[in-house]
Amino acid sequence: MKKNYFLALVLLCLTACTTPVNPDFLAMSKKYSQILVQYQVDQIATNIIRTSREEPLSFLDMPNINGSGNVSQSVSNSASLSGVSIGQPTLYGGSLTSLSASYSLSWGNSFSFSQASLDNSAFWKAFLQPIKPESISYFLKHNIPIELLFNLTVDAIQIDYPDGSVKKYFNDPLSPQFKEFENEAKKLIGYGITVEEVSAETKTYSQNTRQPKSERPDNFPSNGVDRMPTSADRLPPGGVDGIVTPRTYSSYSTYSSYRESDESSSRTKFRICLGNMTKEAEIVKSYGSEILCHSPNKLKKTLSSSDRLKEPSLRLYIRSTKSVFDYLGEVTYAQTRQKDPFILNVTPSTNRHSKNANQQNENAILVFNVNQPAFDDFASVTISNGNVYTIPRENSGYSTLTINLLAQLVSVVKSPASIPYSPGILIK
């Protein structure tokens, strides 16, 4: 009788084992996402270390990931009955002489990915262009500390004085004059340096109709050909290098041999300005009135060219994404060199509460440890000589935020043309 119960139990177990078992694709996708993030972080960290060692940069992109999962099951059982038991009848009318059962389950998942090289002219052309003020404006609106953003994006500060003299401060942490830049940067942050939107109105013209002389601007000849703008016209004080910022200036090409139409179009420009109006007198004395942000409470007059020459003027040189890597390479070299190493810190704003308060290296821009790996490091890179560079998660100041900003800047300069259709490297 016990054999009959045993047979029923085996059949029940075999039936239960046929319950479908599916791979957890959600867990798989999360894992791939984590891999991609770490892939990007390690690549950025590697290129920063390369710049500190004066080695060439190289970028890869992972445009395609294909994942798959499968489950296969098989169940089999067999039993044989022989003879007849008169004294102990069984459920099947005979005695159980043999029983065999088997069950197998296989489960698997896999993924393949392609790596495309970004070392091409389409990527590097954008990579070498100055960061646009609208990108800086975006970061400021999302509560990125201005002192960190200023140090990452501003390459130099230049002040032109009415007597013709020029003073330039370079953001080079390895320079003996770097303290002068830090002091000037601290002043500008205190004066409320920011990025404002300026709506510039431009006019549309119809071709092949000459504009009457009485309607043309005085600074353009009557033959309809643009004159070359003078140094006073090309870039007024207060502008970012290469960007015309005041609202009264627009493209010179609109005043060619064209007739003004009835329609006007507007476009938004961005300009760097100083917005602490409580210190307006100090700002004008140090940097001129053109650098002031447009006050919503009063109409700000535009100075003539001759009046502007009587004031000092401020110009900021904005870095490209490539030069941000160069700058962070110097920051890394400063703290990992053999002689007089130091960690570069930013001066915190007085009106901001730091998330890193009471931590070691609270105001550090970027912290690398050499040959001190830990289990929970944010990034870990092994270079050719065997040294291990790591970015710790704790007591590393703004390190994770700096890498985050740099990742976004790299993503901005990518374009469909910069990612090859046929990957340079294919790994499966």
Residue pairs with C-beta under 8 A, 6 or more apart in sequence:
1 88
3 90
3 95
3 96
4 90
4 91
4 96
6 99
7 79
7 91
7 96
7 99
10 77
10 99
10 101
11 77
14 75
14 77
14 101
14 103
17 73
17 75
17 103
17 105
18 73
18 75
20 71
20 73
21 71
21 73
21 105
21 107
22 69
22 71
23 69
23 70
23 71
23 107
23 108
23 109
25 67
25 69
28 67
28 69
28 109
28 111
29 67
32 65
32 67
32 111
36 62
36 65
38 379
39 62
40 407
41 378
41 379
41 403
41 407
42 379
42 380
42 381
43 59
43 60
44 403
44 406
44 407
44 410
45 379
45 381
45 389
45 391
45 403
46 381
47 57
47 58
47 59
47 325
48 325
48 328
48 329
48 332
48 366
49 329
49 332
49 368
49 381
49 383
49 389
50 56
50 57
50 58
50 329
51 57
51 325
51 326
51 328
51 329
51 330
51 332
52 329
52 330
52 332
52 333
52 336
53 329
53 333
53 383
57 322
57 325
58 117
58 119
59 117
59 118
59 119
59 123
59 410
60 115
60 116
60 117
60 118
60 425
61 115
61 116
61 117
61 118
61 414
61 419
62 113
62 114
62 115
62 116
63 114
63 116
63 419
63 423
64 113
64 114
64 423
65 111
65 112
65 113
66 111
66 112
66 113
67 109
67 110
67 111
68 109
68 110
68 111
69 107
69 108
69 109
69 110
70 107
70 108
70 109
71 105
71 106
71 107
72 105
72 106
72 107
73 103
73 104
73 105
73 106
74 102
74 103
74 104
75 102
75 103
76 101
76 102
76 103
77 100
77 101
77 102
78 99
78 100
78 101
79 96
79 98
79 99
79 100
80 97
80 98
80 99
81 90
81 92
81 93
81 94
81 95
81 96
81 97
82 94
82 95
82 97
83 94
83 95
83 97
84 93
84 94
84 95
85 94
85 95
88 95
90 96
112 427
112 428
113 427
114 423
114 425
114 426
114 427
115 423
115 424
115 425
115 426
115 427
116 419
116 420
116 423
116 424
116 425
117 420
117 423
117 424
117 425
118 414
118 418
118 419
120 418
120 420
122 415
122 417
122 418
123 413
123 414
123 415
123 418
124 322
126 413
126 414
126 415
126 418
127 320
127 321
127 322
127 410
127 413
128 320
128 321
128 322
129 320
129 413
130 241
130 242
130 318
130 319
130 320
131 153
131 318
131 319
131 320
131 321
131 324
131 409
132 270
133 195
133 240
133 243
133 270
133 271
133 272
133 318
134 195
134 270
135 409
135 412
136 149
136 153
136 195
136 270
136 272
136 318
137 195
137 196
137 197
137 270
139 149
139 405
140 146
140 149
140 194
140 195
144 401
144 405
145 346
145 348
145 349
145 352
145 354
145 398
146 189
146 193
146 194
146 349
147 185
147 189
147 346
147 347
147 348
147 349
148 346
148 365
148 398
148 401
148 402
148 405
149 405
150 185
150 188
150 189
150 193
151 171
151 185
151 346
151 365
152 319
152 324
152 327
152 328
152 365
152 402
152 405
153 318
153 319
153 324
154 171
154 185
154 316
154 317
154 318
154 319
155 170
155 171
155 317
155 318
155 319
155 323
155 327
156 168
156 169
156 170
156 171
156 181
156 316
156 317
157 168
157 169
157 171
157 181
157 184
157 185
157 188
157 314
157 315
157 316
157 317
158 166
158 167
158 168
158 169
158 314
158 315
158 316
158 317
159 166
159 167
159 168
159 286
159 287
159 312
159 313
159 314
159 315
160 166
160 237
160 312
160 313
160 315
161 167
161 312
162 309
162 310
162 311
162 312
169 177
169 180
169 181
169 184
169 185
170 177
170 178
170 181
171 178
171 181
171 185
171 327
172 178
172 181
172 330
173 327
173 330
173 331
173 334
173 344
174 330
174 333
174 334
175 181
182 347
185 347
186 347
187 286
188 274
189 347
189 349
190 276
190 279
191 274
191 275
191 276
191 279
191 282
191 283
192 274
192 275
192 276
192 279
192 293
193 272
193 273
193 274
193 275
194 272
194 273
194 274
194 275
194 293
195 270
195 271
195 272
195 273
196 270
196 271
196 273
196 275
196 293
196 294
197 268
197 269
197 270
198 245
198 246
198 247
198 268
198 269
198 270
198 271
198 294
199 247
199 266
199 267
199 268
199 269
200 247
200 249
200 250
200 266
200 267
200 268
200 269
201 250
201 264
201 265
201 266
202 250
202 251
202 254
202 264
202 265
202 266
202 267
203 254
203 260
203 261
203 264
203 265
204 260
204 261
204 263
204 264
204 265
205 254
205 256
205 258
205 259
205 260
205 261
206 258
206 259
206 261
207 257
207 258
208 257
209 257
209 258
209 259
210 224
210 257
210 259
211 224
211 257
211 258
211 259
211 260
213 222
215 260
216 222
216 255
217 255
219 227
219 233
220 226
220 227
220 255
221 227
223 257
224 256
224 257
225 256
225 257
226 252
226 253
226 255
226 256
229 252
230 305
232 305
232 308
232 309
233 249
233 305
234 244
235 242
235 244
235 315
236 244
236 245
236 246
236 249
236 290
236 308
236 313
237 288
237 290
237 291
237 308
237 311
237 312
237 313
237 314
237 315
238 245
238 246
238 271
238 273
238 287
238 288
238 290
238 291
238 292
238 313
238 314
238 315
239 245
239 246
239 271
239 315
240 271
240 272
240 315
240 316
240 318
241 315
241 316
241 317
241 318
243 269
243 271
244 250
244 269
245 269
245 271
245 272
245 273
246 271
246 290
246 302
247 269
247 294
248 302
272 316
273 291
273 292
273 293
273 294
274 283
274 287
274 291
274 292
274 293
275 292
275 293
276 283
277 292
277 293
277 295
280 292
283 291
283 292
284 292
284 311
285 312
286 312
287 312
287 313
287 314
288 308
288 311
288 312
288 313
288 314
289 303
289 311
290 303
290 308
290 311
290 313
291 313
291 314
292 300
294 300
303 311
319 327
321 406
321 409
321 410
321 412
321 413
324 406
324 409
325 406
328 365
328 366
328 402
328 406
331 344
331 365
331 366
332 366
332 368
334 341
334 342
334 343
334 344
335 341
335 342
335 343
335 344
335 367
335 368
336 368
336 370
336 389
343 361
343 364
343 367
343 397
344 364
344 365
344 366
345 361
345 362
345 363
345 364
345 365
345 397
346 363
346 365
346 398
347 363
348 354
348 363
354 362
354 363
356 362
356 363
356 397
356 398
359 394
359 395
359 397
360 395
361 367
361 395
361 396
361 397
362 397
363 397
363 398
364 396
364 397
364 398
364 399
365 397
365 398
365 399
365 402
366 391
366 396
366 397
366 398
366 399
366 402
366 403
367 391
367 392
367 395
367 396
367 397
367 399
368 389
368 390
368 391
369 389
369 390
369 391
369 392
370 387
370 388
370 389
370 390
371 387
371 388
372 388
372 390
373 380
373 388
373 390
374 390
374 392
376 393
377 390
377 391
377 392
377 393
378 390
378 391
378 392
378 393
378 396
378 399
378 400
378 403
379 390
379 391
379 403
380 388
380 389
380 390
380 391
381 388
381 389
381 390
382 388
382 389
383 389
391 399
391 400
391 403
392 399
393 400
